[in-house]
Amino acid sequence: HVMPTYQKHIKPYKSEADIIIPNHKKYDSALDVIVTYVRSKIN
């Protein structure tokens, strides 16, 4: 049930994304990516 929404709303814009968060397994790694990205933008 998620795939149609992904195909319609996310996949077409994926190439324009500044950052893609991997969140399909461990949320700790996704959080690390977000923190690193935000720190790079504010420093």
PDB file of N, CA, C, O and CB in Angstrom:
ATOM      1  N   HIS A   1       0.798  -1.190   0.000  1.00  0.00           N
ATOM      2  CA  HIS A   1       0.000   0.000   0.000  1.00  0.00           C
ATOM      3  C   HIS A   1       0.847   1.263   0.000  1.00  0.00           C
ATOM      4  O   HIS A   1       0.343   2.342  -0.311  1.00  0.00           O
ATOM      5  CB  HIS A   1      -0.911  -0.007   1.175  1.00  0.00           C
ATOM      6  N   VAL A   2       2.117   1.148   0.342  1.00  0.00           N
ATOM      7  CA  VAL A   2       3.006   2.311   0.364  1.00  0.00           C
ATOM      8  C   VAL A   2       3.558   2.619  -1.024  1.00  0.00           C
ATOM      9  O   VAL A   2       3.777   3.783  -1.359  1.00  0.00           O
ATOM     10  CB  VAL A   2       4.158   2.079   1.342  1.00  0.00           C
ATOM     11  N   MET A   3       3.781   1.602  -1.820  1.00  0.00           N
ATOM     12  CA  MET A   3       4.431   1.775  -3.115  1.00  0.00           C
ATOM     13  C   MET A   3       3.712   2.757  -4.041  1.00  0.00           C
ATOM     14  O   MET A   3       4.393   3.577  -4.657  1.00  0.00           O
ATOM     15  CB  MET A   3       4.542   0.448  -3.795  1.00  0.00           C
ATOM     16  N   PRO A   4       2.394   2.732  -4.183  1.00  0.00           N
ATOM     17  CA  PRO A   4       1.759   3.717  -5.074  1.00  0.00           C
ATOM     18  C   PRO A   4       2.025   5.162  -4.643  1.00  0.00           C
ATOM     19  O   PRO A   4       2.229   6.035  -5.486  1.00  0.00           O
ATOM     20  CB  PRO A   4       0.256   3.474  -5.126  1.00  0.00           C
ATOM     21  N   THR A   5       2.022   5.406  -3.357  1.00  0.00           N
ATOM     22  CA  THR A   5       2.304   6.750  -2.856  1.00  0.00           C
ATOM     23  C   THR A   5       3.756   7.122  -3.129  1.00  0.00           C
ATOM     24  O   THR A   5       4.041   8.249  -3.534  1.00  0.00           O
ATOM     25  CB  THR A   5       2.002   6.844  -1.347  1.00  0.00           C
ATOM     26  N   TYR A   6       4.660   6.202  -2.915  1.00  0.00           N
ATOM     27  CA  TYR A   6       6.073   6.434  -3.213  1.00  0.00           C
ATOM     28  C   TYR A   6       6.251   6.769  -4.687  1.00  0.00           C
ATOM     29  O   TYR A   6       6.916   7.745  -5.033  1.00  0.00           O
ATOM     30  CB  TYR A   6       6.922   5.201  -2.836  1.00  0.00           C
ATOM     31  N   GLN A   7       5.653   5.955  -5.553  1.00  0.00           N
ATOM     32  CA  GLN A   7       5.786   6.163  -6.999  1.00  0.00           C
ATOM     33  C   GLN A   7       5.235   7.520  -7.427  1.00  0.00           C
ATOM     34  O   GLN A   7       5.786   8.158  -8.323  1.00  0.00           O
ATOM     35  CB  GLN A   7       5.069   5.050  -7.762  1.00  0.00           C
ATOM     36  N   LYS A   8       4.164   7.957  -6.800  1.00  0.00           N
ATOM     37  CA  LYS A   8       3.490   9.195  -7.199  1.00  0.00           C
ATOM     38  C   LYS A   8       4.123  10.446  -6.596  1.00  0.00           C
ATOM     39  O   LYS A   8       4.256  11.459  -7.283  1.00  0.00           O
ATOM     40  CB  LYS A   8       2.039   9.133  -6.805  1.00  0.00           C
ATOM     41  N   HIS A   9       4.514  10.391  -5.332  1.00  0.00           N
ATOM     42  CA  HIS A   9       4.899  11.608  -4.624  1.00  0.00           C
ATOM     43  C   HIS A   9       6.382  11.730  -4.293  1.00  0.00           C
ATOM     44  O   HIS A   9       6.864  12.842  -4.076  1.00  0.00           O
ATOM     45  CB  HIS A   9       4.130  11.696  -3.378  1.00  0.00           C
ATOM     46  N   ILE A  10       7.104  10.646  -4.247  1.00  0.00           N
ATOM     47  CA  ILE A  10       8.502  10.713  -3.825  1.00  0.00           C
ATOM     48  C   ILE A  10       9.467  10.461  -4.977  1.00  0.00           C
ATOM     49  O   ILE A  10      10.370  11.264  -5.213  1.00  0.00           O
ATOM     50  CB  ILE A  10       8.757   9.710  -2.719  1.00  0.00           C
ATOM     51  N   LYS A  11       9.291   9.378  -5.683  1.00  0.00           N
ATOM     52  CA  LYS A  11      10.229   9.005  -6.738  1.00  0.00           C
ATOM     53  C   LYS A  11      10.448  10.105  -7.776  1.00  0.00           C
ATOM     54  O   LYS A  11      11.593  10.324  -8.172  1.00  0.00           O
ATOM     55  CB  LYS A  11       9.740   7.766  -7.424  1.00  0.00           C
ATOM     56  N   PRO A  12       9.408  10.807  -8.238  1.00  0.00           N
ATOM     57  CA  PRO A  12       9.640  11.842  -9.250  1.00  0.00           C
ATOM     58  C   PRO A  12      10.544  12.987  -8.771  1.00  0.00           C
ATOM     59  O   PRO A  12      11.164  13.662  -9.592  1.00  0.00           O
ATOM     60  CB  PRO A  12       8.317  12.409  -9.694  1.00  0.00           C
ATOM     61  N   TYR A  13      10.625  13.208  -7.477  1.00  0.00           N
ATOM     62  CA  TYR A  13      11.389  14.332  -6.932  1.00  0.00           C
ATOM     63  C   TYR A  13      12.685  13.902  -6.247  1.00  0.00           C
ATOM     64  O   TYR A  13      13.430  14.740  -5.740  1.00  0.00           O
ATOM     65  CB  TYR A  13      10.538  15.096  -5.953  1.00  0.00           C
ATOM     66  N   LYS A  14      12.948  12.614  -6.234  1.00  0.00           N
ATOM     67  CA  LYS A  14      14.107  12.080  -5.528  1.00  0.00           C
ATOM     68  C   LYS A  14      15.419  12.665  -6.058  1.00  0.00           C
ATOM     69  O   LYS A  14      16.337  12.919  -5.278  1.00  0.00           O
ATOM     70  CB  LYS A  14      14.132  10.564  -5.643  1.00  0.00           C
ATOM     71  N   SER A  15      15.517  12.878  -7.347  1.00  0.00           N
ATOM     72  CA  SER A  15      16.753  13.412  -7.924  1.00  0.00           C
ATOM     73  C   SER A  15      16.988  14.869  -7.531  1.00  0.00           C
ATOM     74  O   SER A  15      18.114  15.358  -7.633  1.00  0.00           O
ATOM     75  CB  SER A  15      16.715  13.290  -9.440  1.00  0.00           C
ATOM     76  N   GLU A  16      15.959  15.558  -7.091  1.00  0.00           N
ATOM     77  CA  GLU A  16      16.077  16.961  -6.682  1.00  0.00           C
ATOM     78  C   GLU A  16      16.343  17.128  -5.187  1.00  0.00           C
ATOM     79  O   GLU A  16      16.544  18.244  -4.709  1.00  0.00           O
ATOM     80  CB  GLU A  16      14.817  17.708  -7.053  1.00  0.00           C
ATOM     81  N   ALA A  17      16.345  16.035  -4.464  1.00  0.00           N
ATOM     82  CA  ALA A  17      16.508  16.102  -3.009  1.00  0.00           C
ATOM     83  C   ALA A  17      17.926  16.508  -2.633  1.00  0.00           C
ATOM     84  O   ALA A  17      18.891  16.072  -3.260  1.00  0.00           O
ATOM     85  CB  ALA A  17      16.162  14.755  -2.368  1.00  0.00           C
ATOM     86  N   ASP A  18      18.047  17.345  -1.605  1.00  0.00           N
ATOM     87  CA  ASP A  18      19.355  17.709  -1.072  1.00  0.00           C
ATOM     88  C   ASP A  18      19.945  16.561  -0.270  1.00  0.00           C
ATOM     89  O   ASP A  18      21.162  16.385  -0.213  1.00  0.00           O
ATOM     90  CB  ASP A  18      19.253  18.964  -0.202  1.00  0.00           C
ATOM     91  N   ILE A  19      19.080  15.795   0.337  1.00  0.00           N
ATOM     92  CA  ILE A  19      19.527  14.698   1.185  1.00  0.00           C
ATOM     93  C   ILE A  19      18.449  13.617   1.184  1.00  0.00           C
ATOM     94  O   ILE A  19      17.254  13.909   1.175  1.00  0.00           O
ATOM     95  CB  ILE A  19      19.828  15.191   2.637  1.00  0.00           C
ATOM     96  N   ILE A  20      18.896  12.371   1.195  1.00  0.00           N
ATOM     97  CA  ILE A  20      17.977  11.232   1.271  1.00  0.00           C
ATOM     98  C   ILE A  20      18.331  10.466   2.537  1.00  0.00           C
ATOM     99  O   ILE A  20      19.471  10.039   2.720  1.00  0.00           O
ATOM    100  CB  ILE A  20      18.071  10.306  -0.014  1.00  0.00           C
ATOM    101  N   ILE A  21      17.359  10.300   3.393  1.00  0.00           N
ATOM    102  CA  ILE A  21      17.584   9.665   4.689  1.00  0.00           C
ATOM    103  C   ILE A  21      17.279   8.174   4.610  1.00  0.00           C
ATOM    104  O   ILE A  21      16.150   7.787   4.309  1.00  0.00           O
ATOM    105  CB  ILE A  21      16.721  10.330   5.775  1.00  0.00           C
ATOM    106  N   PRO A  22      18.281   7.332   4.879  1.00  0.00           N
ATOM    107  CA  PRO A  22      18.029   5.897   4.918  1.00  0.00           C
ATOM    108  C   PRO A  22      17.321   5.542   6.226  1.00  0.00           C
ATOM    109  O   PRO A  22      17.903   5.693   7.300  1.00  0.00           O
ATOM    110  CB  PRO A  22      19.352   5.098   4.772  1.00  0.00           C
ATOM    111  N   ASN A  23      16.096   5.080   6.150  1.00  0.00           N
ATOM    112  CA  ASN A  23      15.372   4.789   7.399  1.00  0.00           C
ATOM    113  C   ASN A  23      14.611   3.477   7.336  1.00  0.00           C
ATOM    114  O   ASN A  23      13.597   3.315   8.014  1.00  0.00           O
ATOM    115  CB  ASN A  23      14.407   5.914   7.718  1.00  0.00           C
ATOM    116  N   HIS A  24      15.081   2.555   6.544  1.00  0.00           N
ATOM    117  CA  HIS A  24      14.365   1.294   6.409  1.00  0.00           C
ATOM    118  C   HIS A  24      14.844   0.211   7.374  1.00  0.00           C
ATOM    119  O   HIS A  24      14.208  -0.837   7.480  1.00  0.00           O
ATOM    120  CB  HIS A  24      14.495   0.798   5.007  1.00  0.00           C
ATOM    121  N   LYS A  25      15.943   0.440   8.074  1.00  0.00           N
ATOM    122  CA  LYS A  25      16.425  -0.559   9.025  1.00  0.00           C
ATOM    123  C   LYS A  25      16.691   0.069  10.386  1.00  0.00           C
ATOM    124  O   LYS A  25      15.890  -0.067  11.311  1.00  0.00           O
ATOM    125  CB  LYS A  25      17.695  -1.231   8.497  1.00  0.00           C
ATOM    126  N   LYS A  26      17.815   0.753  10.500  1.00  0.00           N
ATOM    127  CA  LYS A  26      18.196   1.348  11.781  1.00  0.00           C
ATOM    128  C   LYS A  26      17.946   2.848  11.745  1.00  0.00           C
ATOM    129  O   LYS A  26      18.429   3.545  10.852  1.00  0.00           O
ATOM    130  CB  LYS A  26      19.680   1.054  12.110  1.00  0.00           C
ATOM    131  N   TYR A  27      17.204   3.330  12.700  1.00  0.00           N
ATOM    132  CA  TYR A  27      16.926   4.758  12.767  1.00  0.00           C
ATOM    133  C   TYR A  27      18.116   5.548  13.297  1.00  0.00           C
ATOM    134  O   TYR A  27      18.203   6.755  13.073  1.00  0.00           O
ATOM    135  CB  TYR A  27      15.715   5.009  13.636  1.00  0.00           C
ATOM    136  N   ASP A  28      19.034   4.882  13.999  1.00  0.00           N
ATOM    137  CA  ASP A  28      20.219   5.573  14.504  1.00  0.00           C
ATOM    138  C   ASP A  28      21.053   6.134  13.365  1.00  0.00           C
ATOM    139  O   ASP A  28      21.532   7.265  13.447  1.00  0.00           O
ATOM    140  CB  ASP A  28      21.066   4.630  15.355  1.00  0.00           C
ATOM    141  N   SER A  29      21.232   5.359  12.306  1.00  0.00           N
ATOM    142  CA  SER A  29      22.026   5.848  11.183  1.00  0.00           C
ATOM    143  C   SER A  29      21.319   6.993  10.470  1.00  0.00           C
ATOM    144  O   SER A  29      21.975   7.920   9.995  1.00  0.00           O
ATOM    145  CB  SER A  29      22.313   4.715  10.201  1.00  0.00           C
ATOM    146  N   ALA A  30      20.008   6.943  10.387  1.00  0.00           N
ATOM    147  CA  ALA A  30      19.257   8.042   9.776  1.00  0.00           C
ATOM    148  C   ALA A  30      19.397   9.303  10.616  1.00  0.00           C
ATOM    149  O   ALA A  30      19.543  10.398  10.072  1.00  0.00           O
ATOM    150  CB  ALA A  30      17.768   7.666   9.617  1.00  0.00           C
ATOM    151  N   LEU A  31      19.354   9.161  11.906  1.00  0.00           N
ATOM    152  CA  LEU A  31      19.516  10.307  12.795  1.00  0.00           C
ATOM    153  C   LEU A  31      20.912  10.904  12.652  1.00  0.00           C
ATOM    154  O   LEU A  31      21.063  12.125  12.646  1.00  0.00           O
ATOM    155  CB  LEU A  31      19.257   9.898  14.254  1.00  0.00           C
ATOM    156  N   ASP A  32      21.923  10.065  12.538  1.00  0.00           N
ATOM    157  CA  ASP A  32      23.289  10.551  12.331  1.00  0.00           C
ATOM    158  C   ASP A  32      23.402  11.352  11.037  1.00  0.00           C
ATOM    159  O   ASP A  32      24.075  12.382  10.999  1.00  0.00           O
ATOM    160  CB  ASP A  32      24.272   9.377  12.307  1.00  0.00           C
ATOM    161  N   VAL A  33      22.758  10.888   9.995  1.00  0.00           N
ATOM    162  CA  VAL A  33      22.777  11.597   8.717  1.00  0.00           C
ATOM    163  C   VAL A  33      22.123  12.964   8.862  1.00  0.00           C
ATOM    164  O   VAL A  33      22.654  13.960   8.372  1.00  0.00           O
ATOM    165  CB  VAL A  33      22.063  10.776   7.628  1.00  0.00           C
ATOM    166  N   ILE A  34      20.994  13.017   9.520  1.00  0.00           N
ATOM    167  CA  ILE A  34      20.277  14.285   9.712  1.00  0.00           C
ATOM    168  C   ILE A  34      21.116  15.256  10.536  1.00  0.00           C
ATOM    169  O   ILE A  34      21.245  16.425  10.172  1.00  0.00           O
ATOM    170  CB  ILE A  34      18.916  14.042  10.400  1.00  0.00           C
ATOM    171  N   VAL A  35      21.679  14.790  11.629  1.00  0.00           N
ATOM    172  CA  VAL A  35      22.487  15.648  12.496  1.00  0.00           C
ATOM    173  C   VAL A  35      23.695  16.184  11.736  1.00  0.00           C
ATOM    174  O   VAL A  35      23.998  17.373  11.829  1.00  0.00           O
ATOM    175  CB  VAL A  35      22.942  14.879  13.752  1.00  0.00           C
ATOM    176  N   THR A  36      24.377  15.349  11.004  1.00  0.00           N
ATOM    177  CA  THR A  36      25.538  15.777  10.224  1.00  0.00           C
ATOM    178  C   THR A  36      25.149  16.809   9.180  1.00  0.00           C
ATOM    179  O   THR A  36      25.849  17.805   8.999  1.00  0.00           O
ATOM    180  CB  THR A  36      26.201  14.580   9.550  1.00  0.00           C
ATOM    181  N   TYR A  37      24.057  16.582   8.504  1.00  0.00           N
ATOM    182  CA  TYR A  37      23.588  17.516   7.480  1.00  0.00           C
ATOM    183  C   TYR A  37      23.227  18.870   8.088  1.00  0.00           C
ATOM    184  O   TYR A  37      23.637  19.910   7.572  1.00  0.00           O
ATOM    185  CB  TYR A  37      22.377  16.932   6.743  1.00  0.00           C
ATOM    186  N   VAL A  38      22.476  18.861   9.162  1.00  0.00           N
ATOM    187  CA  VAL A  38      22.072  20.120   9.797  1.00  0.00           C
ATOM    188  C   VAL A  38      23.297  20.864  10.318  1.00  0.00           C
ATOM    189  O   VAL A  38      23.396  22.080  10.152  1.00  0.00           O
ATOM    190  CB  VAL A  38      21.074  19.857  10.949  1.00  0.00           C
ATOM    191  N   ARG A  39      24.218  20.159  10.936  1.00  0.00           N
ATOM    192  CA  ARG A  39      25.439  20.812  11.430  1.00  0.00           C
ATOM    193  C   ARG A  39      26.239  21.435  10.290  1.00  0.00           C
ATOM    194  O   ARG A  39      26.803  22.517  10.450  1.00  0.00           O
ATOM    195  CB  ARG A  39      26.314  19.805  12.189  1.00  0.00           C
ATOM    196  N   SER A  40      26.292  20.769   9.154  1.00  0.00           N
ATOM    197  CA  SER A  40      27.038  21.322   8.017  1.00  0.00           C
ATOM    198  C   SER A  40      26.395  22.595   7.487  1.00  0.00           C
ATOM    199  O   SER A  40      27.084  23.457   6.943  1.00  0.00           O
ATOM    200  CB  SER A  40      27.137  20.292   6.896  1.00  0.00           C
ATOM    201  N   LYS A  41      25.099  22.717   7.640  1.00  0.00           N
ATOM    202  CA  LYS A  41      24.387  23.902   7.155  1.00  0.00           C
ATOM    203  C   LYS A  41      24.471  25.079   8.121  1.00  0.00           C
ATOM    204  O   LYS A  41      24.421  26.231   7.690  1.00  0.00           O
ATOM    205  CB  LYS A  41      22.938  23.561   6.903  1.00  0.00           C
ATOM    206  N   ILE A  42      24.596  24.810   9.413  1.00  0.00           N
ATOM    207  CA  ILE A  42      24.604  25.910  10.380  1.00  0.00           C
ATOM    208  C   ILE A  42      26.011  26.335  10.785  1.00  0.00           C
ATOM    209  O   ILE A  42      26.175  27.377  11.419  1.00  0.00           O
ATOM    210  CB  ILE A  42      23.827  25.513  11.611  1.00  0.00           C
ATOM    211  N   ASN A  43      27.004  25.572  10.443  1.00  0.00           N
ATOM    212  CA  ASN A  43      28.392  25.938  10.790  1.00  0.00           C
ATOM    213  C   ASN A  43      29.065  26.672   9.671  1.00  0.00           C
ATOM    214  O   ASN A  43      30.229  27.052   9.794  1.00  0.00           O
ATOM    215  CB  ASN A  43      29.204  24.709  11.143  1.00  0.00           C
TER     216      ASN A  43
END
